[in-house]
Amino acid sequence: MNSGAAWASTAERGSIGALHAMAWLYRRFGRSLSVPLLTPIAGYFLLRDRKSRRASLEYLRQLHAWPEGRQAFDREPGLLESLRHFREFAINIFDRICVWTGETDRIEIRDEGSEHLFRLARERRGAILLGAHLGSFDMLRVLSDRQQFQVNVLMFSRHVARVTSFFDRLHPEGRLRVIQMDPGSTRSVFEIKACIDRGEFVGILGDRVGPGEHARVASASFLGRPARFPLGPFLLAGLLGCPVLLSLCLRTGDARYETVVKLLSSGGSVPHAEREERARELLEAYARSLEEACCRAPRQWFNFYDFWDASAGAG
């Protein structure tokens, strides 16, 4: 298993406990009293989790070393900046609870950048929404509830049933469904096509290589160094011929978010012989967009593992 998949598996198991803890905290103290407690919680995990701390510092220093990203920091990142990074992750989890309990009136989202998304929804045209572990992908639930469009999220984790069950208990009437990705089966591809054909959206996180994806991996420059990305989501876009949009939601303040929606491909049929080349071009555009978003929200990149693996130059 690659380092990203190994970390994802470990983090997924841990996140279930974290979600239950955050839900208890939210019910017990409410949002205003709970948010200040997230700093010591983040500090505890910063000290306890050496691998995640090292990955946090590597990412922050890589962003600082990248010319376009240096302006996001006052000085070279150290442990204090890493603590802020961990705290941002804790806030991200906590705000998920607000979303999935249905109390979305507490969340303010500026969606001026979502015209492409809303136009496709009005036209009943399905599309792939490429997200990342950057900002809060769960804020799509707020937009889908408010704008009345259907989002289906592709999840690769074997723990998907536990995560889905947790959130369904919090808010069973939500308009976000989960498609479980089985690396050894094509069933999920047909499910995705059915969603697109119905005019629905399918959300895919395109920044982390999941288990079983080794044959579908490509290298792309990210913040000045080669990194490994899954090629599958970008090949899928060419196979289905549907529009592809970058879809992120970045935190701009307390319970305030802003959408980042960018049209990466307008869709259309792609000949079989050209699909891999087109997929790699789409991946490059996606990576450039992630770099821009990291500069806007430098502490909201939540891949706490060795993202720039030594083997990333291959592929």
Secondary structure, 3 states (H helix, E strand, C coil): CCHHHHHHHHHHHHHHHHHHHHHHHHHHHHHHHHHHHHHHHHHHHHHHCHHHHHHHHHHHHHHHHCHHHHHHCCCCCCHHHHHHHHHHHHHHHHHHHHHHCCCHHHCEEECCCCHHHHHHHHCCCCEEEEECCEECHHHHHHHHHHHCCCEEEEECCCCHHHHHHHHHHHCCCCCEEEEECCCCCCHHHHHHHHHHHCCCEEEEECCCCCCCCHHHEEEEEECCEEEEEECHHHHHHHHHCCCEEEEEEEEEECCEEEEEEEEEECCCCCCHHHHHHHHHHHHHHHHHHHHHHHHHCCCCECCCCCCCCHHHHCC
